[in-house]
Amino acid sequence: MDFQTVSKRYELKYMLTLEQKEKVIAAMTPYMKLDKYGRTTIRNIYFDTDAYLLVRRSIEKPAYKEKLRIRSYSRAEPDSTVFVELKKKYEQVVYKRRIALPEEEAMEWIAGEHHCPKHTQIADEINYFLDFYKTLHPVVFLSYDREAFYAMDGSDFRVTFDDTILCRPDDLSLESEVYGTPILPEDKVLMEIKCSAGIPLWMARVLSEEHIYKMSFSKYGAAYQTMIFPQLCGVPKTMMEEAVNA
């Protein structure tokens, strides 16, 4: 199976109610289809420094930011295909580089136990990133359920809906079960529009009619603010969960 290894696009984010989601999907129906995977549970392990430098920079909303994660589209086994992804954002444009590897090899590479078995430009970029930050290690397991839609006209216009976004600072393995602290209320859905050009008129129309506005939102950033930073400050977990659902 072939996987896209390089992408350059805009990623626009919107927070929707369940009712707004249904309105958007109804507007999408003549133009877009749910991809062949249907509703999937995506698992991610994010890497950061001892001082959480990457996520703290991201929260400050700089012109340039970057992050490293390992992602799987199902519960992994040691030989399952996962993706090591280096994601950068500059002036609202998102650049992503990724390599597909067996889960065990990916984790050992990023942990510094072995070299990447693939000798490519992308591997070199990730190796430079690892060497530059030096103390990178897994800090968060983050999962969510996703429905991804693609444009029937053959363009690169895509729309995804993410819910049940959960995070945890331990049991950092893509082979483990999905569980953790929620970072969104149960009645909210994160929609992302991914495109290299403009938004189609029909999408702009439904966004305007439903008063849906673009926002800045990072899942890892929200996990840090919801779970990691409060824990560093000694806030009890029950209080964090109450704040999310308030």
ChimeraX attribute file (.defattr): number of C-alpha atoms within 10 A of each C-alpha:
attribute: neighborCount
match mode: 1-to-1
recipient: residues
	/A:1	2
	/A:2	5
	/A:3	9
	/A:4	10
	/A:5	14
	/A:6	14
	/A:7	13
	/A:8	15
	/A:9	18
	/A:10	20
	/A:11	17
	/A:12	19
	/A:13	20
	/A:14	17
	/A:15	21
	/A:16	20
	/A:17	15
	/A:18	12
	/A:19	12
	/A:20	18
	/A:21	18
	/A:22	12
	/A:23	15
	/A:24	19
	/A:25	17
	/A:26	11
	/A:27	16
	/A:28	18
	/A:29	13
	/A:30	11
	/A:31	14
	/A:32	19
	/A:33	17
	/A:34	16
	/A:35	13
	/A:36	9
	/A:37	10
	/A:38	12
	/A:39	14
	/A:40	14
	/A:41	19
	/A:42	19
	/A:43	26
	/A:44	23
	/A:45	25
	/A:46	21
	/A:47	23
	/A:48	22
	/A:49	15
	/A:50	13
	/A:51	10
	/A:52	16
	/A:53	12
	/A:54	19
	/A:55	23
	/A:56	14
	/A:57	14
	/A:58	18
	/A:59	17
	/A:60	10
	/A:61	10
	/A:62	11
	/A:63	11
	/A:64	14
	/A:65	18
	/A:66	17
	/A:67	18
	/A:68	25
	/A:69	19
	/A:70	26
	/A:71	24
	/A:72	21
	/A:73	19
	/A:74	15
	/A:75	16
	/A:76	20
	/A:77	15
	/A:78	14
	/A:79	12
	/A:80	18
	/A:81	19
	/A:82	28
	/A:83	21
	/A:84	26
	/A:85	21
	/A:86	21
	/A:87	17
	/A:88	17
	/A:89	20
	/A:90	12
	/A:91	10
	/A:92	13
	/A:93	17
	/A:94	19
	/A:95	16
	/A:96	20
	/A:97	21
	/A:98	23
	/A:99	22
	/A:100	20
	/A:101	20
	/A:102	15
	/A:103	24
	/A:104	17
	/A:105	20
	/A:106	23
	/A:107	21
	/A:108	13
	/A:109	18
	/A:110	22
	/A:111	16
	/A:112	15
	/A:113	10
	/A:114	12
	/A:115	15
	/A:116	19
	/A:117	11
	/A:118	12
	/A:119	9
	/A:120	11
	/A:121	10
	/A:122	19
	/A:123	19
	/A:124	13
	/A:125	13
	/A:126	21
	/A:127	16
	/A:128	12
	/A:129	16
	/A:130	20
	/A:131	12
	/A:132	10
	/A:133	14
	/A:134	13
	/A:135	13
	/A:136	23
	/A:137	19
	/A:138	21
	/A:139	20
	/A:140	24
	/A:141	28
	/A:142	27
	/A:143	28
	/A:144	20
	/A:145	16
	/A:146	22
	/A:147	17
	/A:148	20
	/A:149	22
	/A:150	20
	/A:151	18
	/A:152	14
	/A:153	9
	/A:154	8
	/A:155	11
	/A:156	14
	/A:157	21
	/A:158	20
	/A:159	23
	/A:160	17
	/A:161	22
	/A:162	21
	/A:163	21
	/A:164	22
	/A:165	24
	/A:166	20
	/A:167	28
	/A:168	21
	/A:169	19
	/A:170	11
	/A:171	14
	/A:172	16
	/A:173	19
	/A:174	28
	/A:175	17
	/A:176	13
	/A:177	12
	/A:178	17
	/A:179	16
	/A:180	18
	/A:181	20
	/A:182	24
	/A:183	25
	/A:184	21
	/A:185	16
	/A:186	14
	/A:187	12
	/A:188	17
	/A:189	23
	/A:190	20
	/A:191	23
	/A:192	19
	/A:193	19
	/A:194	21
	/A:195	18
	/A:196	16
	/A:197	11
	/A:198	10
	/A:199	14
	/A:200	10
	/A:201	9
	/A:202	14
	/A:203	16
	/A:204	12
	/A:205	14
	/A:206	18
	/A:207	18
	/A:208	11
	/A:209	10
	/A:210	14
	/A:211	11
	/A:212	16
	/A:213	12
	/A:214	14
	/A:215	10
	/A:216	10
	/A:217	14
	/A:218	13
	/A:219	17
	/A:220	22
	/A:221	18
	/A:222	17
	/A:223	24
	/A:224	23
	/A:225	17
	/A:226	21
	/A:227	24
	/A:228	20
	/A:229	13
	/A:230	15
	/A:231	15
	/A:232	8
	/A:233	8
	/A:234	9
	/A:235	13
	/A:236	11
	/A:237	14
	/A:238	9
	/A:239	10
	/A:240	18
	/A:241	17
	/A:242	9
	/A:243	12
	/A:244	14
	/A:245	12
	/A:246	6
